[in-house]
Amino acid sequence: MERRAVIAGATGLVGSELVKLLLGRPYYSKVTVLVRRRMNLAHPRLEQLVIDYNELGALPPEMVQGADVYCALGTTMKKAGSKAQFELVDYVYPLELGRLAARGGAECLLVITAMGSDEKSVFYYSRVKGRLERELQALPLKRLHLIRPSLIIGDREEFRFGEQLAAKVAKGLPFLFAGPMSPYKPNPARQIAEAMAAAAASRDTLPLIIPSGEIASLAKRLRNSLS
């Protein structure tokens, strides 16, 4: 049976790694990316669908029927400029994608949230992510995986001091993230993409929530399956 993938957030840090990963190996017969502007990328299995994310709910449900739907949407308060814009990208759009996946009978929905997601948190960011997780779990989805990374590191277009510092610390002083601190170890974007692909492909009973500490082992499982 042919497998199809749909990716939202394909131009972001994790999303771009997902695109490269899924096109680089024969997981799927077609990889559809939902983009605001066409990507400078061509591949025989790549389909680029230029959309207005404010009209996600108007997309035909059959486009996700039987597909693995990956959501790598996300921004920061600084980049968004306001709480309203932040919630639009990190809550409204992912939830609309989830509703589309439920209506269309998607095989699996995989959404990146964040470590510490909790709608009762004292932190606004964590509350938004927690609310999203609760709303997604209420949908009639065949299979849902919520990926909760720690700090996501990788080659971004914009400079983020905190991420650069965390990456250097993790590489130069790895013992700082040993033992009880291991869940706080930064997750490389490629590792998260690999973990999501492994979760989608898995026929095992994986947990609904995949915490930061489990991301590396899932990514390793994917690499081992290809060796």
C-alpha positions as CSV (number, residue, x, y, z in Angstrom):
1,M,0.0,0.0,0.0
2,E,1.4,3.4,-1.0
3,R,2.0,5.8,1.9
4,R,1.6,9.6,1.6
5,A,2.9,12.4,3.8
6,V,1.6,15.9,4.3
7,I,3.9,18.5,6.0
8,A,2.9,21.8,7.5
9,G,5.8,24.1,8.4
10,A,8.0,22.7,5.8
11,T,10.2,25.8,5.5
12,G,11.0,25.9,9.3
13,L,14.0,24.3,11.1
14,V,12.4,20.9,11.7
15,G,10.1,21.0,8.7
16,S,12.9,21.5,6.3
17,E,14.7,18.5,7.8
18,L,11.5,16.5,7.5
19,V,11.3,17.3,3.8
20,K,14.9,16.3,3.1
21,L,14.5,13.1,5.2
22,L,11.3,11.9,3.6
23,L,12.4,12.7,0.1
24,G,15.8,11.2,0.6
25,R,14.5,7.8,1.3
26,P,11.5,5.9,-0.1
27,Y,9.1,6.2,2.8
28,Y,6.3,7.8,0.8
29,S,5.1,7.7,-2.7
30,K,4.2,11.4,-2.4
31,V,5.2,14.2,0.0
32,T,2.9,17.2,0.0
33,V,4.1,20.4,1.6
34,L,1.6,23.2,2.6
35,V,3.5,26.4,2.0
36,R,2.7,30.1,1.6
37,R,5.2,30.5,-1.2
38,R,6.8,27.8,-3.4
39,M,10.0,26.3,-2.1
40,N,13.1,26.4,-4.4
41,L,13.1,22.6,-4.5
42,A,12.1,20.0,-7.1
43,H,11.7,16.3,-6.7
44,P,9.5,13.8,-8.5
45,R,7.7,12.8,-5.3
46,L,7.3,16.3,-4.0
47,E,4.0,18.2,-4.3
48,Q,3.9,21.9,-3.3
49,L,0.5,23.2,-2.4
50,V,0.5,27.0,-1.9
51,I,-2.2,27.9,0.6
52,D,-3.4,30.6,2.9
53,Y,-3.0,29.1,6.4
54,N,-6.0,31.2,7.5
55,E,-8.1,29.0,5.2
56,L,-6.7,25.6,6.4
57,G,-10.2,24.5,7.3
58,A,-11.4,25.0,3.7
59,L,-8.9,22.4,2.3
60,P,-10.5,19.2,0.9
61,P,-10.4,16.5,3.5
62,E,-9.5,13.8,1.0
63,M,-6.1,15.4,0.5
64,V,-5.1,13.9,3.9
65,Q,-7.0,10.6,3.6
66,G,-4.8,7.8,4.7
67,A,-1.8,10.1,5.0
68,D,0.7,10.7,7.8
69,V,0.3,14.4,8.6
70,Y,3.3,16.2,10.1
71,C,2.9,19.5,11.9
72,A,6.2,21.4,12.4
73,L,4.6,24.9,12.8
74,G,5.9,27.2,15.4
75,T,7.3,30.6,16.1
76,T,8.5,32.8,19.1
77,M,6.9,35.7,20.8
78,K,9.7,37.9,19.5
79,K,9.2,36.9,15.9
80,A,5.4,36.9,16.1
81,G,5.2,40.3,17.6
82,S,2.1,39.8,19.7
83,K,0.3,37.1,21.7
84,A,-2.5,37.0,19.1
85,Q,0.0,36.3,16.3
86,F,1.9,33.8,18.4
87,E,-1.3,31.8,19.2
88,L,-2.3,31.9,15.5
89,V,0.8,30.0,14.5
90,D,1.3,27.8,17.6
91,Y,-2.3,27.0,18.5
92,V,-4.9,28.0,15.8
93,Y,-3.1,26.6,12.7
94,P,-2.0,23.3,14.3
95,L,-5.5,22.7,15.7
96,E,-7.1,23.4,12.3
97,L,-4.7,21.0,10.8
98,G,-5.7,18.4,13.4
99,R,-9.4,19.0,12.5
100,L,-8.6,18.5,8.9
101,A,-6.7,15.3,9.7
102,A,-9.7,14.0,11.7
103,R,-12.2,14.9,9.0
104,G,-10.1,13.4,6.2
105,G,-9.3,10.1,8.0
106,A,-5.5,10.7,8.2
107,E,-3.6,7.6,9.2
108,C,-1.5,9.5,11.8
109,L,-1.0,13.1,13.0
110,L,2.3,14.1,14.5
111,V,2.6,17.5,16.1
112,I,5.6,19.3,17.7
113,T,4.6,20.9,21.0
114,A,7.2,21.6,23.7
115,M,8.7,20.2,26.8
116,G,6.7,21.3,29.8
117,S,3.4,21.8,27.9
118,D,0.7,22.3,30.5
119,E,-2.3,24.6,30.2
120,K,-2.1,25.3,34.0
121,S,1.6,26.4,33.7
122,V,2.7,29.7,35.1
123,F,4.4,30.3,31.7
124,Y,2.3,31.6,28.8
125,Y,4.2,29.6,26.2
126,S,3.6,26.3,28.0
127,R,-0.1,27.1,28.6
128,V,-0.6,27.7,24.9
129,K,1.1,24.4,24.0
130,G,-0.8,22.6,26.8
131,R,-4.2,23.9,25.5
132,L,-3.3,22.7,22.0
133,E,-2.4,19.2,23.3
134,R,-5.8,19.0,25.1
135,E,-7.8,20.1,22.0
136,L,-5.9,17.7,19.7
137,Q,-6.5,14.8,22.1
138,A,-10.3,15.5,21.9
139,L,-10.4,15.0,18.2
140,P,-11.4,11.7,16.6
141,L,-8.0,10.9,15.2
142,K,-6.8,7.4,14.2
143,R,-3.4,8.0,15.8
144,L,-1.8,11.0,17.4
145,H,1.7,11.6,18.6
146,L,2.7,14.8,20.5
147,I,6.4,15.4,20.2
148,R,7.8,17.4,23.2
149,P,11.4,18.5,22.4
150,S,13.6,20.5,24.7
151,L,15.4,23.4,23.1
152,I,15.6,22.8,19.3
153,I,19.0,23.4,17.8
154,G,20.1,23.6,14.2
155,D,21.1,25.9,11.4
156,R,18.6,28.7,11.4
157,E,18.6,31.7,9.1
158,E,18.3,34.1,12.1
159,F,20.7,34.1,15.0
160,R,19.4,32.9,18.4
161,F,21.9,33.4,21.2
162,G,20.3,31.0,23.6
163,E,20.2,28.1,21.1
164,Q,23.8,28.8,20.0
165,L,25.0,28.7,23.6
166,A,23.0,25.6,24.4
167,A,24.4,23.8,21.4
168,K,28.0,24.7,22.4
169,V,27.4,23.6,26.0
170,A,25.8,20.3,25.0
171,K,28.8,19.5,22.7
172,G,31.6,20.8,25.0
173,L,30.2,19.8,28.4
174,P,27.9,16.8,27.7
175,F,28.1,15.7,31.4
176,L,25.9,18.6,32.3
177,F,23.0,16.8,30.7
178,A,23.6,13.5,32.3
179,G,21.3,11.7,34.8
180,P,18.3,13.8,36.0
181,M,19.3,16.6,33.6
182,S,19.2,14.4,30.5
183,P,15.6,15.4,29.5
184,Y,16.9,19.0,29.2
185,K,19.5,18.1,26.6
186,P,18.8,20.2,23.4
187,N,17.3,18.2,20.5
188,P,18.8,18.7,17.0
189,A,16.2,19.4,14.4
190,R,17.3,16.4,12.3
191,Q,16.9,14.2,15.3
192,I,13.3,15.4,15.8
193,A,12.5,14.8,12.2
194,E,13.9,11.3,12.4
195,A,11.9,10.6,15.6
196,M,8.7,11.8,13.9
197,A,9.3,9.6,10.9
198,A,10.0,6.6,13.2
199,A,6.8,7.2,15.1
200,A,4.7,7.4,12.0
201,A,6.2,4.2,10.6
202,S,6.0,2.3,13.9
203,R,3.6,-0.5,14.3
204,D,4.4,-0.7,18.0
205,T,2.2,0.9,20.6
206,L,4.0,4.2,21.1
207,P,2.9,6.6,23.7
208,L,0.7,9.6,22.9
209,I,3.3,11.9,24.2
210,I,7.0,11.5,23.2
211,P,9.1,13.5,25.6
212,S,12.5,15.0,24.8
213,G,14.4,12.2,26.4
214,E,12.8,9.6,24.1
215,I,13.4,11.6,20.8
216,A,17.0,10.4,20.5
217,S,16.1,6.7,20.9
218,L,13.3,6.9,18.4
219,A,15.6,8.6,15.9
220,K,18.2,5.9,16.5
221,R,15.5,3.3,15.8
222,L,14.9,4.9,12.4
223,R,18.6,4.9,11.5
224,N,19.0,1.3,12.6
225,S,16.1,0.2,10.4
226,L,18.0,1.6,7.4
227,S,21.4,0.2,8.1
